[in-house]
Amino acid sequence: MSLRGDGPIEELAVPSGTTVEEHDLVTDGDVLVGGQSTVEFGLRGRNVAVGERVSVDNDIEAEGDCRLDTWCSVDGNVLVGEDAYLGERVTVTGRLMVSGDLDIGDDVSIEEGFEANGWIVIRNPVPTLVFYFIVLSQLLRVGETDAADELAEALADGEDVREPLLIPRGAEISDDAWRVSTPATVGDDCRLHGNIRAESIHVGERNEVFGSLRAREGITVGAETVIHGDVTTRGGTVTVEAGARVLGDVSAGDLVVHDGAEIDGSLRARGEMRLVQETGSEADDGEEAGDGKEVNSEAADGGEEADGGEADDGKEADNGEDTGDEETGDSNSNDDGDRDAETEAEGDPEAESASETAPKSSSSAKSSSSTESAESSEPAESSESTESSESTESSESTESSESADAEAT
């Protein structure tokens, strides 16, 4: 695979789990280095592909295949677990050890010799992708679909797909600085040495960078990431996530700091500066559930109050019926008292006039008592009975005085 020109590598991508161990850059996936780059580390990965005019200042170790394009130089040994492909005018200052086949071009210099367990072919090797396409096309042309499927699965390595380490064209990677002219992305759980200089930088979670971050555009520092240096951007936005720590100064156009982030140095922003506080979604859900319970309890209380009000109304209605019965009883007793007074008045002929007025007054009292309340009817009826008794006594006293005068004469 030739890595001439800009190529497909458009950013510096450091996959998750990448570490810098002493003088080597170690990753679990593939390593792809663009043309005309300088890597002062050694490279250790699954498959290693290096473009034209790339300089590697330490050993290269590949678990799978290794390809070094034309005019590459390696200041160390090259250890390959499977097949190796070396282009024209490649220089290796150490020893080349290949477990599989070796394709080698013209004018290749290996100072300490080489060893290959498979076939050794001295030629200009065909680019890897071109070779794979030729093989697949020939298999499909002859109808060997099963073999083509097996080759495709072997190229894809089954379901074990790992993110590669991408170094763009013209990059400078060293223990002092990582300089690229493209955006840079760092995954999670990485440990890197050196200052990172890129167009924009995004650092994932739980990383440790022993250096500073500088970009022309925005910079993002993920949660629980430690930066042993400054974070600077010319006009972009710097975002420091919760739990991140910056052991230096932060300078940006706009600054966004999440709650829980630690910055040991000073903060400088040409634009706005914001502090973001986040609330847990689970707590919000719990509060909403609690509010729903309160609403239900309030509804239950309202229902109980309504039931209590209906019961009170029923009791009042029952009391009203009892009061009506009591009033009827009172009126009946008053009627009996009036009838007794009329009977006494009929026994005395002189008291007929008084007895006639008494029924009239009692009838008027009855009519008034039926329209008025029970409380007002009781004193009126008692006063009428008192008047009738007084009139009866006065008539009896008049009769006794008249009989006494007749006896005297």
Summary of the structure (lengths in Angstrom):
residues: 409
radius of gyration: 55.4
end to end distance: 168.1
largest distance: 185.7
contacts: 1310
relative contact order: 0.07
helix: 37%
strand: 27%
